[in-house]
Amino acid sequence: MDRRSKRHAWWQTVPYGGSKPDKETMVFEKRAVLEALSGGRKMADKDMGALPVFLEEVEAFSVVSGFRVNLSKALALDLAFVRETMNDLLWRYPFRWEEDSVSHLGLRIARTVSETASVYYRLLLQGVRADLAGWRRYPIS
């Protein structure tokens, strides 16, 4: 089978259900994406920083790519929010908020670089010790 025959067009993704959209729908969505990606936006709330803009970008990505991004599975790390703002963030945004560190590609990322190094090396050292302890039961000379 030819490699090209396995490929499919962009409109055969989830939003269109495999049928090509009409020109009016494509123009409308293109305008919506360009609006979302335009640089003339203002932040919605000074305390919230870039989160509203980030959500707009994720929505624009979903429209362009045809993929749905599940924000309830996304992890967010609280870097510098005060407690009152953090409570509002927990209520407003669907992310899973972590206070200390998050794991990305097998690495623990903490709030600061020094914490990241100590958390990562502590976990790495625990893993090496556990591996070495497991090897003790084997008769290796």
Secondary structure in CASP SS format (residue, H / E / C, confidence):
PFRMAT SS
TARGET T0000
AUTHOR 0000-0000-0000
METHOD secondary structure of the structure
MODEL  1
M C 1.00
D C 1.00
R H 1.00
R H 1.00
S H 1.00
K H 1.00
R C 1.00
H C 1.00
A C 1.00
W H 1.00
W H 1.00
Q H 1.00
T C 1.00
V H 1.00
P H 1.00
Y H 1.00
G C 1.00
G C 1.00
S C 1.00
K C 1.00
P C 1.00
D C 1.00
K H 1.00
E H 1.00
T H 1.00
M H 1.00
V H 1.00
F H 1.00
E H 1.00
K H 1.00
R H 1.00
A H 1.00
V H 1.00
L H 1.00
E H 1.00
A H 1.00
L H 1.00
S C 1.00
G C 1.00
G C 1.00
R C 1.00
K C 1.00
M C 1.00
A C 1.00
D C 1.00
K H 1.00
D H 1.00
M H 1.00
G C 1.00
A C 1.00
L H 1.00
P H 1.00
V H 1.00
F H 1.00
L H 1.00
E H 1.00
E H 1.00
V H 1.00
E H 1.00
A H 1.00
F H 1.00
S H 1.00
V H 1.00
V H 1.00
S H 1.00
G C 1.00
F C 1.00
R C 1.00
V C 1.00
N C 1.00
L H 1.00
S H 1.00
K H 1.00
A C 1.00
L E 1.00
A E 1.00
L E 1.00
D C 1.00
L C 1.00
A C 1.00
F C 1.00
V C 1.00
R H 1.00
E H 1.00
T H 1.00
M H 1.00
N H 1.00
D H 1.00
L H 1.00
L H 1.00
W H 1.00
R H 1.00
Y C 1.00
P C 1.00
F C 1.00
R E 1.00
W E 1.00
E E 1.00
E C 1.00
D C 1.00
S E 1.00
V E 1.00
S E 1.00
H E 1.00
L C 1.00
G C 1.00
L E 1.00
R E 1.00
I E 1.00
A E 1.00
R C 1.00
T C 1.00
V H 1.00
S H 1.00
E H 1.00
T H 1.00
A H 1.00
S H 1.00
V H 1.00
Y H 1.00
Y H 1.00
R H 1.00
L H 1.00
L H 1.00
L H 1.00
Q H 1.00
G H 1.00
V H 1.00
R H 1.00
A H 1.00
D H 1.00
L H 1.00
A H 1.00
G H 1.00
W H 1.00
R C 1.00
R C 1.00
Y C 1.00
P C 1.00
I C 1.00
S C 1.00
END
